[in-house]
Amino acid sequence: MPTLQQQISSPWPTRLAVVLVLVIACLFSTELPAASTSLSVVGSRTFLLSTGERIRLFDIVTPDVEHCSCIRECLLGQEAIGFLQRLLSREDVTIRIERYGIDPDGATRVKMFIDSRDVSTLLINGGFARPAMLTRAMGWC
């Protein structure tokens, strides 16, 4: 019988953990057909599903549209919303959502992919967002 140290150093627990994470991710992944009927843009990183569920991209920081600190932040937030609406308005769009828990305000934390492209990355590349790892103290003004 292997010792506890041998069991811990064995690659099997690590492989099992990776498999479990992948299985759980698949269970909480949802693919939506037509974007226009399934999903609407509520904010610069918040959406509303046709089921009434509010979802939010959790890995980015975007300009605040409701409580903006300056005109530039307000305008950039509105541009981000327009960008997302145009992205979702195309015909035959495939949307995949991966859920990662719930925010304190009840919104589901998600990663979203449109036609296999990461929406957070698209927002960052467009200048509408920053990675959440950066300090939130960085303003948009």
C-alpha positions in Angstrom: 0.0 0.0 0.0 1.5 3.4 -1.0 2.3 5.9 1.7 0.5 9.2 2.0 3.5 11.0 0.5 3.5 8.7 -2.5 -0.2 9.3 -3.0 0.3 13.0 -2.9 3.2 13.0 -5.3 1.4 10.7 -7.7 0.1 12.4 -10.9 -3.3 10.8 -10.6 -4.8 13.2 -8.1 -3.7 16.1 -10.3 -5.1 14.5 -13.4 -8.3 13.7 -11.6 -8.6 17.3 -10.5 -8.1 18.6 -14.0 -10.8 16.2 -15.3 -13.2 17.2 -12.6 -12.7 20.9 -13.4 -13.3 20.3 -17.1 -16.5 18.2 -16.4 -17.8 20.9 -14.1 -17.0 23.7 -16.6 -19.0 21.7 -19.3 -21.9 21.3 -16.9 -22.1 25.1 -16.3 -21.5 26.1 -19.9 -24.5 27.1 -21.9 -24.8 27.7 -25.6 -27.4 30.1 -26.8 -28.8 30.1 -30.4 -29.9 33.5 -31.8 -28.4 36.3 -29.7 -31.2 38.8 -30.4 -33.8 36.7 -28.7 -31.7 35.2 -25.9 -29.5 38.0 -24.6 -29.7 41.8 -24.3 -27.0 44.3 -23.3 -27.7 46.1 -19.9 -24.4 47.7 -19.3 -20.8 47.8 -20.5 -20.2 44.2 -19.1 -23.7 43.2 -17.9 -26.4 41.3 -19.9 -29.9 40.0 -19.4 -30.8 36.5 -20.6 -34.4 35.9 -21.9 -34.9 33.8 -18.7 -34.4 36.9 -16.6 -31.0 35.9 -15.3 -28.5 38.8 -15.1 -25.0 37.9 -16.1 -21.7 39.9 -15.9 -18.2 39.5 -17.3 -16.1 39.1 -14.2 -12.6 39.2 -15.6 -12.6 42.8 -16.9 -13.3 46.3 -15.6 -15.3 48.7 -17.8 -16.3 52.3 -17.6 -19.2 52.9 -15.3 -22.2 54.2 -17.3 -24.5 55.0 -14.4 -22.0 56.7 -12.0 -19.3 58.0 -14.3 -16.7 60.3 -12.9 -16.3 62.4 -16.1 -17.7 62.9 -19.6 -15.0 60.7 -21.1 -16.0 57.7 -18.9 -19.7 58.2 -19.7 -19.0 58.3 -23.4 -16.6 55.3 -23.4 -19.2 53.3 -21.4 -21.9 54.1 -24.0 -19.5 53.2 -26.8 -18.8 49.8 -25.1 -22.6 49.2 -24.9 -22.9 50.0 -28.6 -20.0 47.8 -29.5 -21.6 44.9 -27.6 -25.0 45.5 -29.2 -23.5 45.5 -32.7 -21.6 42.3 -31.9 -24.8 40.6 -30.8 -27.0 41.9 -33.6 -25.4 39.9 -36.3 -27.4 37.0 -37.7 -26.4 33.4 -36.9 -24.3 34.3 -33.9 -23.4 31.5 -31.5 -23.0 32.5 -27.9 -21.4 30.3 -25.2 -21.5 31.2 -21.6 -19.5 29.7 -18.8 -20.7 30.4 -15.2 -18.3 31.1 -12.3 -20.4 31.9 -9.3 -22.6 34.8 -8.2 -21.7 38.5 -7.6 -22.8 40.1 -4.3 -25.6 41.9 -6.2 -26.9 38.6 -7.6 -25.5 38.7 -11.1 -24.0 35.5 -12.4 -20.2 35.8 -13.0 -19.5 34.6 -16.5 -17.0 34.2 -19.4 -18.8 34.7 -22.7 -17.8 33.7 -26.1 -19.3 34.9 -29.4 -18.5 32.7 -32.3 -15.7 31.2 -30.2 -14.2 34.7 -29.5 -13.8 35.8 -25.9 -16.0 38.9 -25.4 -13.7 40.2 -22.6 -10.7 40.1 -25.0 -12.7 41.9 -27.7 -13.6 44.7 -25.3 -10.0 45.0 -24.1 -8.7 45.1 -27.7 -11.3 47.7 -28.6 -10.2 50.0 -25.7 -13.5 49.5 -23.8 -12.1 47.5 -20.9 -9.1 46.6 -18.8 -8.2 43.2 -17.3 -9.6 43.0 -13.8 -6.2 42.1 -12.4 -5.2 45.8 -12.9 -6.0 48.0 -10.0 -9.6 49.4 -9.9 -8.2 52.7 -8.8 -7.2 53.4 -12.4 -9.9 55.8 -13.7 -11.1 56.4 -17.2 -10.9 60.2 -16.9 
